């Protein structure tokens, strides 16, 4: 009777210990990517050493799909910690320029008042900037070496990555996935409307729809368990309902359907852990040499990573809810004049494909302005850094041509809203304006051709 309802019944302590003794451990892509996000070398090394020990004992396995997704995504995550610290330092250092600009602007507008007595602030900020740079150097030095992490992950994956599926097998999984996702059969159905998971991914002779990536990985885990006659423990930072049964926000256990399907197809047990729970259990069942203090530090860092990702996820796909009521009219007005092709110019080739797929979804079947807004919001979040860089580059060019105009745009930049969508739309608008100003200046300097 137990086997018919194993998905609902928790393993006994004896079964649990046997599972940890016998299992192959599978690491998800998000766990590998997280190695680039830890803020201390000790945390990274402690967790990595556990995985390395599992590999040495021939107990670690990486499905081909996990490795493929890792190689597609790791570069954009390698320097996030460095970028964050440098951006913080840049924002703080720019306060001096803002103060200088404000003093000069007021001095020009009100020449009859004394402003010299306020220049002390600029000097104090200049001294503070030296301390900011010193602290930045300290923080960057304390971060794990990303090149070392990259090489260590390559060494970890070497020899334990499964073979890719033939294209025919992928096609069969996608056909089955369409039915499964319609009926919300896990895993992967929660990705069906995710803008990040639209379109295709191509590599070598392989081509697959990104929304079926989790399902392909699931099949590869099942096949490995069949061929090895081993249970599997899956280490993942996945948080969606197609993987977990939850009590409100608390993670109770793997989706019962997953455990049951795995048992029926492999005659083996299956369990899942998020990172800190895996390390806690590894200490208990694998005699991993980790202290409670290390687990506590790991938990804190993992929670910070999750909060950051949750914030990004929450704001990325909800254009109409991503801003306060007082901003609605301004954003709506900016969106009406949006040059979509101009915006696409700041996306990578892969992001352009995702954007086109998302916009296409908005205008098929039931026309959905919300989906279109979500697609625009997603594109702005993806391109916001490139928009800022382009704006600054154009300001540099304008500074060589027209001092007054560049001061005006500099003040505008320093007063941009914090809401990413509104900020991105305004940056795009100002980029177009400055490009036009530069073009007009160039024509004036060179003379009209008629």
C-alpha positions in Angstrom: 0.0 0.0 0.0 2.8 2.4 0.9 4.3 2.2 -2.6 1.0 3.4 -4.2 1.0 6.6 -2.1 4.8 7.1 -1.5 4.5 10.7 -2.8 2.3 11.5 0.3 4.1 9.4 2.9 7.4 10.7 4.4 10.3 8.3 4.5 11.0 6.5 7.8 14.3 7.3 9.5 15.6 4.0 8.3 14.6 4.7 4.7 16.0 8.2 5.0 19.4 6.9 6.2 19.5 4.3 3.4 18.6 7.0 0.9 21.6 9.1 2.0 23.9 6.0 2.0 22.9 4.8 -1.5 21.9 7.9 -3.4 23.5 9.6 -6.4 23.5 13.4 -5.8 22.4 15.7 -8.6 23.2 19.4 -8.5 20.9 21.9 -10.3 22.2 24.7 -12.5 21.1 27.4 -10.0 23.3 25.8 -7.4 26.3 25.9 -9.6 25.6 29.5 -10.6 25.2 30.5 -6.9 28.9 29.8 -6.4 29.6 33.1 -8.1 27.3 34.9 -5.7 28.7 34.0 -2.3 30.3 36.9 -0.5 33.0 35.0 1.5 35.7 32.5 0.4 35.0 30.2 3.4 31.3 29.7 2.5 32.1 28.9 -1.1 34.9 26.5 -0.2 33.0 24.7 2.5 30.1 23.8 0.2 32.3 23.1 -2.8 34.4 20.7 -0.8 31.3 18.6 0.1 30.4 18.3 -3.6 34.1 17.5 -4.5 34.1 14.7 -1.8 30.9 13.2 -3.4 32.5 13.2 -6.8 35.6 11.4 -5.4 33.2 8.8 -4.0 31.5 8.5 -7.4 28.2 9.7 -5.9 27.8 13.0 -7.9 26.0 13.1 -11.2 25.3 16.1 -13.5 22.5 15.7 -16.1 23.5 17.0 -19.5 20.7 19.6 -19.4 22.1 21.0 -16.1 25.6 21.5 -17.6 24.2 23.0 -20.8 22.1 25.6 -18.9 25.1 26.3 -16.7 27.4 27.1 -19.7 24.6 29.3 -21.2 24.2 31.3 -18.0 27.3 31.4 -15.9 29.2 34.3 -17.6 26.4 36.8 -16.9 26.6 35.9 -13.2 30.4 35.8 -12.7 30.9 39.4 -11.7 27.6 40.4 -10.1 29.2 40.8 -6.7 31.9 43.0 -8.2 29.4 45.0 -10.2 27.3 45.6 -7.1 30.2 46.9 -5.0 31.5 49.0 -7.8 28.1 50.5 -8.6 27.6 51.4 -4.9 31.0 53.1 -4.8 30.2 54.9 -8.1 26.9 56.2 -6.7 28.6 57.4 -3.5 31.5 59.0 -5.4 29.1 60.8 -7.8 27.7 62.8 -4.8 30.7 65.1 -5.1 29.9 65.8 -8.7 26.2 66.4 -7.9 27.2 68.8 -5.1 29.5 70.7 -7.5 26.9 70.9 -10.2 24.3 72.1 -7.8 26.6 74.9 -6.5 27.5 76.0 -10.0 23.9 76.0 -11.1 22.7 78.1 -8.2 25.7 80.4 -8.5 24.8 81.0 -12.2 21.1 81.5 -11.5 21.5 83.7 -8.4 24.9 85.5 -8.9 24.0 87.9 -6.1 24.2 85.3 -3.3 27.3 83.9 -1.6 27.9 80.2 -2.4 31.6 79.9 -1.4 30.7 79.2 2.2 29.0 76.0 1.0 31.9 74.6 -0.9 33.2 72.8 2.2 30.8 70.0 1.4 32.6 69.3 -1.9 35.9 69.1 0.0 34.4 66.8 2.6 33.0 64.5 -0.1 36.3 64.4 -1.8 37.9 63.1 1.4 35.0 60.7 1.8 35.6 59.4 -1.7 39.1 58.2 -0.7 37.6 56.2 2.1 35.0 54.8 -0.2 37.7 53.6 -2.6 39.6 52.0 0.4 36.5 50.2 1.5 35.8 49.1 -2.0 39.2 47.5 -2.3 38.7 45.7 1.0 35.3 44.3 0.0 36.5 43.2 -3.5 39.6 41.5 -2.0 37.4 39.5 0.4 35.2 38.1 -2.5 35.9 34.6 -3.8 38.1 34.5 -7.0 35.6 34.1 -9.9 38.3 32.7 -12.2 39.2 30.1 -9.6 35.5 29.2 -9.2 35.1 28.9 -12.9 38.1 26.5 -13.1 37.0 24.5 -10.1 33.5 24.0 -11.5 35.0 22.8 -14.8 37.1 20.3 -12.8 34.0 19.2 -10.8 31.9 18.6 -13.9 34.7 16.7 -15.8 33.8 13.1 -16.2 30.3 13.2 -14.5 28.1 14.9 -17.0 25.6 12.7 -18.8 25.1 12.3 -22.5 22.7 14.6 -24.4 19.5 13.2 -25.8 19.1 12.7 -29.5 16.8 15.3 -31.2 14.1 12.7 -31.7 14.0 12.1 -27.9 13.8 15.8 -27.2 10.9 16.2 -29.7 9.1 13.3 -27.9 9.6 15.0 -24.5 8.3 18.3 -25.9 5.1 16.7 -27.3 4.5 15.0 -23.9 5.4 18.2 -22.1 2.6 20.1 -24.0 0.1 17.7 -22.5 1.7 17.6 -19.1 1.8 21.4 -18.8 -1.8 21.8 -19.9 -2.8 19.6 -16.9 -0.1 21.1 -14.6 1.8 17.8 -14.2 5.2 18.6 -12.6 8.0 19.5 -13.2 8.2 22.5 -15.5 4.6 23.6 -16.0 5.3 26.8 -14.0 7.7 27.9 -16.8 5.2 27.8 -19.6 4.4 31.6 -19.4 7.7 32.8 -18.0 9.1 35.4 -20.5 12.6 34.1 -19.8 11.7 30.6 -20.9 10.1 31.5 -24.3 11.7 30.6 -27.6 14.3 28.0 -28.5 17.8 27.3 -27.5 20.2 25.8 -30.0 23.5 24.1 -29.3 25.4 21.9 -31.8 22.8 19.6 -33.4 20.4 20.1 -30.5 17.4 22.4 -30.5 14.8 22.6 -27.7 12.1 24.9 -26.4 13.4 26.5 -23.2 10.2 26.1 -21.3 10.8 22.3 -21.4 14.3 22.5 -19.9 13.2 21.2 -16.5 11.3 18.4 -18.0 14.3 17.3 -20.1 16.4 17.3 -16.9 13.8 15.3 -15.1 13.8 12.6 -17.8 17.6 12.5 -17.6 17.5 12.0 -13.8 14.9 9.2 -14.3 17.1 7.5 -16.9 20.2 7.7 -14.7 18.3 6.1 -11.7 17.1 3.3 -14.0 20.5 2.6 -15.4 22.4 2.8 -12.1 19.7 1.3 -9.9 20.3 4.2 -7.5 18.0 6.6 -5.7 18.6 10.3 -6.3 18.9 13.3 -4.0 18.4 16.5 -6.0 20.1 19.7 -4.7 18.3 22.7 -6.1 17.4 26.4 -5.5 14.2 25.9 -7.4 11.3 27.5 -5.6 8.2 27.1 -7.8 5.1 25.1 -7.1 5.9 22.6 -9.9 8.7 21.3 -7.7 7.6 21.8 -4.1 4.6 21.3 -1.9 4.4 24.4 0.3 2.6 25.6 3.4 2.1 29.2 2.4 5.8 30.2 1.8 7.3 27.3 3.7 8.8 24.4 1.7 7.2 21.2 3.1 8.4 18.5 0.7 8.9 17.6 -2.9 5.7 17.6 -5.0 4.1 14.2 -4.3 3.6 13.6 -8.0 7.4 13.8 -8.6 8.2 11.2 -5.9 5.5 8.9 -7.1 6.4 9.2 -10.8 10.1 8.6 -10.0 9.3 5.5 -8.0 6.9 4.1 -10.6 9.4 4.6 -13.5 12.7 3.6 -11.7 11.7 1.6 -8.6 13.9 4.1 -6.7 13.4 6.8 -4.1 13.7 10.5 -4.8 14.2 13.5 -2.5 15.1 17.2 -2.9 16.9 19.7 -0.7 17.7 23.4 -1.0 21.3 24.3 -0.3 21.3 25.0 3.4 19.1 21.9 4.2 21.4 19.7 2.1 24.4 20.9 4.0 22.7 20.4 7.4 21.8 16.8 6.3 25.3 16.2 4.8 26.8 17.0 8.2 24.5 14.5 9.8 24.4 11.6 7.3 27.7 12.1 5.3 29.8 13.3 8.2 30.7 16.4 6.3 33.2 18.5 8.2 31.2 21.7 8.6 30.5 23.7 11.7 27.2 25.2 12.9 28.7 28.6 12.4 29.6 27.8 8.7 26.0 26.5 8.2 24.7 29.7 9.7 26.8 31.9 7.4 25.8 29.8 4.4 22.2 30.2 5.3 22.5 33.9 5.6 24.2 34.3 2.3 21.8 32.0 0.5 18.8 33.9 1.9 20.3 37.2 0.7 20.7 35.7 -2.8 17.1 34.5 -2.7 15.8 37.9 -1.6 17.7 39.6 -4.4 16.3 37.1 -7.0 12.8 37.3 -5.6 12.9 41.1 -5.8 14.0 40.9 -9.4 11.4 38.2 -10.2 8.6 40.2 -8.6 9.4 43.4 -10.4 10.3 41.9 -13.8 7.0 40.6 -15.0 4.4 43.0 -13.5 4.6 46.2 -15.5 1.3 47.6 -14.3 2.0 46.9 -10.7 5.7 47.8 -10.7 5.2 51.4 -9.8 3.3 53.6 -7.5 0.0 55.2 -8.5 1.5 58.6 -8.9 3.8 57.2 -11.6 1.2 55.6 -13.8 0.4 58.6 -16.0 4.1 59.4 -16.5 5.0 55.8 -17.5 1.9 55.4 -19.7 2.9 58.6 -21.5 6.5 57.5 -21.9 5.4 54.1 -23.2 3.2 55.6 -25.9 6.3 57.3 -27.4 8.5 54.2 -26.9 10.7 53.2 -29.9 10.6 49.4 -29.5 13.3 48.9 -32.1 15.6 51.3 -30.3 15.0 49.4 -27.1 15.8 46.1 -28.8 19.1 47.5 -29.8 20.2 47.2 -26.2 19.4 43.5 -25.9 21.6 40.5 -26.7 20.6 38.3 -29.6 19.1 35.7 -27.3 17.2 38.3 -25.3 15.8 39.7 -28.6 14.5 36.3 -29.4 12.8 36.0 -26.0 11.4 39.5 -26.3 9.9 38.7 -29.8 8.4 35.5 -28.4 6.8 37.3 -25.5 5.4 40.1 -27.7 4.1 37.5 -30.1 2.3 35.8 -27.2 0.6 39.1 -26.3 -1.0 39.4 -29.7 -2.1 35.8 -30.3 -5.3 34.3 -29.0 -6.8 36.7 -26.5 -5.1 40.0 -27.0 -3.4 40.9 -23.7 -2.1 44.4 -23.0 -0.8 43.1 -19.7 1.4 40.5 -21.4 2.7 43.2 -23.8 3.5 45.5 -20.8 5.3 42.6 -19.1 7.4 42.0 -22.2 8.4 45.7 -22.3 9.1 45.7 -18.6 11.3 42.6 -19.0 13.2 44.1 -21.8 13.9 47.3 -19.8 15.1 45.3 -16.8 17.5 43.3 -19.1 18.9 46.5 -20.8 19.0 49.0 -17.9 22.8 48.8 -17.4 23.4 49.2 -21.1 21.0 52.1 -21.2 22.9 53.8 -18.4 26.2 53.2 -20.1 25.0 54.6 -23.4 23.6 57.7 -21.7 26.9 58.4 -20.0 28.9 57.8 -23.2 26.7 60.3 -25.0 27.0 62.8 -22.2 30.8 62.5 -22.6 30.5 63.4 -26.3 28.1 66.2 -25.6 30.4 67.6 -22.9 33.0 68.3 -25.6 30.4 70.3 -27.6 28.0 72.1 -25.3 28.7 72.7 -21.6 25.3 74.1 -20.7 23.4 71.2 -22.2 25.6 68.5 -20.6 25.1 70.1 -17.2 21.3 70.1 -17.7 21.4 66.4 -18.7 23.7 65.5 -15.8 21.3 67.1 -13.3 18.5 65.1 -15.0 20.4 61.9 -14.7 21.1 62.4 -11.0 17.3 63.0 -10.4 16.1 59.9 -12.3 13.4 57.9 -10.5 14.4 54.7 -8.7 11.6 52.6 -10.5 13.5 50.6 -13.1 10.8 50.8 -15.7 10.3 54.5 -15.5 14.0 55.1 -15.3 14.6 52.9 -18.4 11.9 54.6 -20.4 13.3 58.1 -19.5 16.9 57.0 -20.3 15.8 55.8 -23.7 14.0 59.1 -24.3 17.1 61.1 -23.3 19.4 58.9 -25.4 17.3 59.7 -28.5 17.3 63.5 -27.6 21.1 63.7 -27.1 21.7 61.8 -30.3 19.6 64.3 -32.1 21.4 67.2 -30.4 24.8 65.8 -31.4 23.6 65.3 -34.9 22.4 68.9 -35.1 25.7 70.2 -33.7 27.6 68.1 -36.2 25.6 69.6 -39.1 26.2 73.1 -37.8 29.9 72.5 -37.6 30.2 70.9 -41.0 27.7 73.0 -42.7 24.5 71.9 -44.5 25.1 70.0 -47.8 22.7 72.4 -49.7 
